[in-house]
């Protein structure tokens, strides 16, 4: 199935609706009540979707103790005898920010040593090229230990190149969970080619690991320097929960019933989901949208990318797993 959003996250929507439709038609009830929440605005921070419901209508989720959502449960084939399914138990926090530099406006033909664009671009360049230190969180350590056991070889997070080389298509996603990050994404300045503007702006997608927000902001200000003003456009916390309990057991049972070589393992998502809002209600959140994928498919590379697609067989697999999961949870 090809199309924008096929991976992020219309696949989960489709599988969920397929399971619920079949159960409504057949009259099969799960052992506990299930709340379905289809929410707007997640890509913009969830202010008018999940956050609005949590703040204004928490009664809709009364009694809910656990939740599953997007970006987890997808497969990583190790060999013919083992397939890992990555269940999201943690996610980085976010600081989406606007950077601003004020300078002296003037004619483009004249020398100007206070050019806002020059100052901003130098700061953005430093930020984009900065080598953030490796910080191994509990979830990432658990994932690397599981993968090390599966591969039969040690994985050293301090040796990034060697470790990521063994991760294949998921290297990009896992690599981003080993350190804080700040990616410049937008630039803005000027209105005419012969006018030096008095102000220049940039937007940055900043992400920090659980427990490392203060370090992230301190490092950020050192990199940017005193001339750059930064303000949050949107910020939210990092999340991390343990990989245990009845819900995790239900995931493993449902996966192995459909794939005998399956093993569920915890991992951290480099981005964020609506789980950040539901955590405020005391709901324990996991990413579990099960997909059995071909080993050659660059699943992680298709998020917000081109040629986004999900194998039909993978979707059918996910429907069967979710259906079994609901009977066990």
C-alpha positions in Angstrom: 0.0 0.0 0.0 1.6 3.2 -1.2 0.8 6.7 -0.1 1.6 9.7 2.1 1.2 8.6 5.7 1.2 4.8 5.0 4.0 4.3 7.5 3.3 7.3 9.8 0.6 6.2 10.8 -2.3 5.2 8.6 -1.1 1.6 8.9 -2.0 1.6 12.6 -5.3 3.3 11.9 -6.2 0.7 9.2 -5.2 -2.3 11.3 -7.1 -1.0 14.3 -10.3 -0.3 12.4 -10.1 -3.7 10.7 -9.9 -5.5 14.1 -12.7 -3.5 15.6 -15.0 -3.9 12.6 -14.6 -7.6 12.6 -15.2 -7.8 16.4 -18.3 -5.6 16.1 -19.7 -7.8 13.3 -19.0 -11.1 15.1 -19.9 -9.9 18.6 -16.5 -11.0 20.1 -15.8 -8.9 23.1 -12.3 -8.4 24.6 -11.8 -9.1 28.4 -11.6 -5.4 29.2 -13.1 -2.2 27.9 -11.1 -0.7 25.0 -11.1 3.1 24.3 -10.3 4.1 20.7 -8.8 7.6 20.3 -8.3 9.0 16.8 -6.7 12.4 17.2 -5.8 15.4 15.2 -2.6 17.6 15.3 0.0 15.1 16.5 2.5 16.2 13.8 2.2 19.8 15.2 2.6 18.8 18.8 -0.9 17.6 19.6 -2.1 20.9 21.1 -5.5 20.7 19.6 -5.8 16.9 19.7 -4.5 14.8 22.5 -3.5 17.7 24.7 -6.9 19.3 24.4 -8.7 16.1 25.4 -6.4 15.4 28.3 -6.8 18.9 29.6 -10.5 19.5 28.9 -12.1 16.0 28.7 -10.1 13.6 30.9 -13.3 11.9 31.8 -13.2 10.2 28.4 -10.2 8.2 29.6 -11.4 7.4 33.2 -10.2 3.9 34.2 -7.6 3.7 31.3 -4.3 2.4 32.7 -2.4 1.4 29.6 -2.3 2.4 25.9 -0.7 1.3 22.7 -0.1 3.6 19.7 2.2 4.2 16.8 5.8 3.5 15.8 6.5 0.2 17.5 6.0 -3.5 17.0 7.7 -3.5 13.6 10.2 -6.3 12.8 13.9 -6.4 12.4 15.1 -9.7 10.9 18.4 -10.9 12.6 18.6 -14.3 10.8 16.4 -17.2 9.7 15.9 -18.2 13.4 15.2 -14.8 15.0 13.1 -11.8 14.2 13.1 -8.9 16.7 10.0 -6.8 17.1 10.8 -3.3 18.5 8.2 -2.1 21.0 8.5 1.5 21.9 8.9 2.1 25.7 10.6 5.5 25.5 10.7 8.6 23.4 12.8 11.7 23.3 11.5 15.0 24.5 11.2 18.0 22.2 12.1 21.6 22.0 11.0 23.1 18.6 12.4 26.5 18.6 12.8 29.8 16.8 16.3 31.4 16.7 16.5 35.1 16.0 19.4 37.4 15.4 19.1 41.2 15.1 21.6 43.2 13.0 22.0 46.5 11.3 19.9 46.9 8.1 21.4 48.6 5.2 22.1 48.7 1.4 23.5 45.4 0.0 26.3 47.2 -1.9 27.9 48.6 1.3 30.2 46.9 3.8 28.2 45.7 6.9 29.9 44.1 9.8 26.7 43.6 11.6 24.8 41.4 9.1 22.1 39.4 10.9 22.1 36.7 8.2 25.8 36.1 8.5 25.6 35.9 12.3 22.7 33.5 12.2 24.1 31.3 9.5 27.3 30.8 11.5 25.4 29.8 14.6 23.1 27.5 12.6 26.2 25.9 11.0 27.8 25.3 14.4 24.6 23.7 15.6 24.1 21.5 12.6 27.7 20.2 12.7 27.9 19.8 16.5 28.9 16.3 17.7 26.6 15.6 20.6 28.0 13.3 23.3 26.7 9.7 23.5 24.3 9.2 26.5 23.0 5.6 26.9 19.6 5.5 28.7 18.1 2.5 30.4 15.9 1.7 27.3 18.7 2.0 24.8 21.0 -0.1 27.0 18.3 -2.8 27.1 17.9 -2.7 23.4 21.6 -3.0 22.7 21.9 -5.8 25.2 19.0 -7.7 23.5 20.5 -7.1 20.0 24.0 -8.0 21.2 22.6 -11.3 22.5 20.7 -11.9 19.2 23.8 -11.1 17.0 26.2 -13.0 19.3 28.5 -10.0 19.3 29.1 -7.1 21.7 27.7 -3.7 20.6 29.6 -0.6 21.9 27.5 2.6 21.9 30.8 4.6 22.2 31.8 3.2 18.9 29.0 4.6 16.8 30.1 3.6 13.4 30.7 -0.1 14.3 27.5 -0.3 16.3 25.2 1.3 13.7 26.8 -0.7 10.9 25.2 -3.8 12.4 21.7 -2.4 12.6 20.9 -2.3 8.9 17.7 -0.3 8.0 17.0 0.7 11.6 20.4 2.4 12.1 19.1 5.9 11.4 16.3 5.6 14.0 18.4 3.9 16.7 21.4 6.2 16.1 19.3 9.2 17.0 18.5 7.7 20.4 22.1 7.6 21.5 22.4 11.4 21.9 20.5 14.7 22.1 20.0 16.3 18.7 19.1 19.7 17.1 18.3 19.8 13.4 18.0 23.2 11.6 14.9 22.9 9.5 13.8 26.4 8.3 15.5 29.8 7.5 14.0 33.2 7.0 15.4 36.7 6.3 15.2 39.6 3.9 12.7 40.7 1.2 14.9 42.2 -1.5 18.3 41.2 -3.0 19.9 44.6 -2.4 18.7 45.1 1.1 20.5 43.7 4.2 17.8 42.8 6.6 17.8 43.9 10.2 16.7 40.5 11.4 17.2 36.8 10.5 15.4 33.7 11.9 15.7 30.0 11.8 13.7 27.1 13.2 15.3 24.1 14.8 13.9 20.7 15.7 15.5 19.9 19.1 15.2 16.5 20.8 16.6 15.5 24.2 16.9 12.1 25.8 15.0 11.2 29.0 16.9 12.8 31.9 19.0 15.0 29.7 16.9 18.1 29.1 19.0 20.5 31.3 22.2 19.3 29.7 20.7 19.8 26.2 19.6 23.4 26.8 23.0 24.3 28.4 24.9 22.8 25.5 22.5 24.5 23.1 23.2 28.0 24.4 27.0 27.5 24.4 26.8 26.5 20.7 24.6 29.3 19.6 26.4 32.1 21.4 25.2 35.3 23.0 23.9 37.0 19.8 21.2 34.4 19.2 17.9 34.6 20.9 16.0 31.3 21.2 12.3 30.8 22.1 10.3 27.6 22.2 7.7 27.2 19.5 6.6 23.9 21.1 8.1 21.8 23.9 7.2 18.6 25.5 8.7 16.0 27.9 10.6 12.8 27.3 9.1 9.5 28.3 10.4 6.2 29.5 8.7 3.2 31.0 9.9 -0.3 31.9 9.5 -3.3 29.6 7.4 -5.6 31.8 3.9 -6.4 32.9 0.9 -8.2 31.6 0.6 -5.9 28.5 4.1 -6.7 27.4 3.5 -10.4 28.0 0.4 -10.2 25.8 2.4 -8.5 23.0 5.0 -11.3 23.1 2.4 -14.1 23.1 0.4 -12.5 20.2 3.6 -12.0 18.1 4.9 -15.5 18.6 1.5 -17.0 17.7 1.8 -15.4 14.3 5.6 -15.6 13.9 7.3 -18.4 15.8 10.7 -16.7 15.6 9.5 -13.5 17.1 11.0 -11.8 20.1 9.7 -8.5 21.5 12.4 -6.0 22.6 12.2 -2.5 24.0 13.5 0.5 22.1 13.4 4.3 22.2 11.6 6.4 19.5 13.7 9.3 18.3 10.5 11.4 17.7 7.4 11.9 19.8 3.8 10.8 19.9 0.5 11.6 21.7 1.7 9.4 24.5 3.3 12.5 26.0 -0.1 13.9 26.7 -1.7 10.7 28.0 1.2 10.1 30.3 -0.2 13.1 32.3 -3.3 11.0 33.1 -1.1 8.2 34.5 -1.6 6.0 31.4 1.4 3.8 30.7 2.0 4.1 27.0 3.7 1.8 24.5 4.3 1.9 20.7 2.8 -1.3 19.3 1.6 -1.3 15.7 2.8 -4.8 14.7 4.2 -5.2 11.2 6.3 -8.1 9.8 8.5 -6.4 7.2 10.8 -7.7 4.5 14.4 -7.5 5.7 15.3 -5.3 2.7 12.6 -2.7 3.3 14.0 0.6 4.7 11.1 1.2 7.0 12.8 3.8 9.2 13.9 5.8 6.1 10.3 6.3 4.9 9.0 8.3 7.9 8.3 11.8 6.4 10.1 10.6 3.3 9.3 9.6 -0.3 7.8 6.4 -1.7 6.1 5.7 1.7 4.6 2.2 1.6 3.6 -0.8 3.7 3.4 -4.4 2.5 -0.1 -5.7 2.4 1.0 -9.0 4.0 2.5 -6.9 6.8 -0.8 -5.2 7.4 -2.7 -8.5 7.5 -0.1 -9.8 9.9 -0.6 -6.8 12.1 -4.4 -7.3 12.1 -4.0 -10.9 13.3 -1.6 -9.9 16.0 -3.7 -7.0 17.3 -6.7 -9.3 17.4 -4.9 -11.9 19.5 -3.4 -9.1 21.7 -6.9 -7.8 22.6 -7.8 -11.2 23.9 -4.8 -11.4 26.1 -4.4 -7.8 27.4 
